[in-house]
Amino acid sequence: MKLIMAYLPSDAFERARTQLADLGVLRLTVSEVRSTSALPAVTLRYRGASLETHLRAELRVECVAAERQAPAAVNVLRACAGRYGQVLVLDIEELHQSPVQEPKFASDPRLDPAMR
């Protein structure tokens, strides 16, 4: 198992999510982060004053993939990350996952979208 972490621009998330879902990587953790890189500073204006910042808004996407899924998932995230994005891959020794339980109301026919 591999833990894959990627820093993506916000507009690349949906493309990454759909391509990872096609690979079978369905569970993602997404955080809004600010990062700095070798890119030049951005000048912002706030209440008439100019502010220069090196921090840029990005998304940190984390997923766990099987050994056979990991290379394809890394390629998807590298393509979505673009020129300045980062993708990190870590080995996982053990994975402890809670069993998925169906909600008690899942069998209620009133909640079936086809019935509406």
C-alpha positions in Angstrom: 0.0 0.0 0.0 1.1 3.5 -0.7 0.1 6.9 0.7 0.1 9.4 -2.1 0.0 13.2 -1.2 -0.2 15.8 -3.9 -0.4 19.6 -3.9 -2.7 20.7 -6.7 -4.1 24.0 -8.0 -7.8 24.3 -7.0 -9.0 24.1 -10.6 -7.3 20.7 -11.2 -9.1 18.9 -8.4 -12.2 17.7 -10.3 -10.2 16.3 -13.1 -7.9 14.5 -10.7 -10.9 13.1 -8.7 -12.6 11.7 -11.7 -9.5 10.1 -13.1 -8.6 8.6 -9.7 -12.2 7.2 -9.4 -11.7 5.6 -12.8 -8.6 3.8 -11.4 -10.6 2.6 -8.4 -9.1 5.1 -5.9 -12.3 6.4 -4.4 -11.5 7.7 -0.9 -9.6 11.1 -0.9 -8.8 13.5 1.9 -8.6 17.1 0.7 -7.3 20.1 2.6 -7.0 23.7 1.6 -3.4 24.8 2.2 -1.1 27.7 1.4 2.4 27.0 0.1 5.4 28.8 -1.2 7.6 27.9 -4.2 10.1 29.4 -6.5 7.5 31.4 -8.3 7.7 35.2 -8.0 5.6 37.0 -5.3 2.0 37.9 -6.0 0.9 41.5 -5.3 -2.5 41.8 -3.8 -4.5 44.9 -3.0 -6.4 45.1 0.2 -8.3 48.3 1.1 -6.1 50.3 -1.2 -2.8 49.0 0.2 -0.5 46.7 -1.8 0.5 43.5 -0.2 3.2 41.2 -1.6 2.9 37.5 -0.7 4.7 34.3 -1.7 1.9 32.2 -0.4 -0.4 30.6 -2.9 -3.7 28.7 -2.3 -3.5 25.0 -3.2 -5.3 21.8 -2.4 -3.5 18.9 -0.6 -5.0 15.7 -1.8 -4.2 12.4 0.0 -5.1 8.9 -1.0 -4.2 5.4 -0.3 -3.6 3.1 -3.3 -2.7 -0.5 -3.7 0.8 -1.4 -5.1 -0.6 -2.0 -8.5 -2.7 1.2 -8.5 0.0 3.5 -7.2 2.0 4.2 -10.4 -1.2 5.1 -12.4 -2.5 7.3 -9.5 0.9 9.1 -9.3 0.8 9.7 -13.0 -2.7 11.2 -12.8 -1.7 13.5 -9.9 1.5 14.6 -11.5 -0.4 15.5 -14.7 -3.0 17.5 -12.6 -0.3 19.1 -10.4 1.3 20.8 -13.4 4.7 22.3 -13.6 5.0 23.6 -10.0 2.9 20.9 -8.1 4.4 18.2 -5.9 3.5 14.6 -5.5 4.9 12.5 -2.6 4.7 8.7 -2.2 5.1 6.9 1.1 5.0 3.2 2.0 2.3 2.1 4.4 3.2 -0.9 6.7 -0.3 -1.6 7.9 -3.7 -0.3 7.1 -6.4 -0.4 9.8 -9.8 0.4 8.3 -13.2 0.3 10.0 -15.7 -1.8 8.2 -18.2 0.1 6.2 -21.7 -0.3 7.5 -24.9 0.4 5.6 -27.0 3.1 7.2 -30.2 1.7 8.9 -32.4 3.7 6.5 -30.7 2.5 3.3 -33.5 0.0 2.6 -36.2 2.7 2.9 -37.9 2.8 -0.5 -38.8 6.5 0.1 -35.1 7.4 -0.2 -34.6 5.6 -3.5 -33.9 8.3 -6.2 -35.7 6.2 -8.8 -38.9 6.5 -6.8 -39.0 10.3 -7.0 
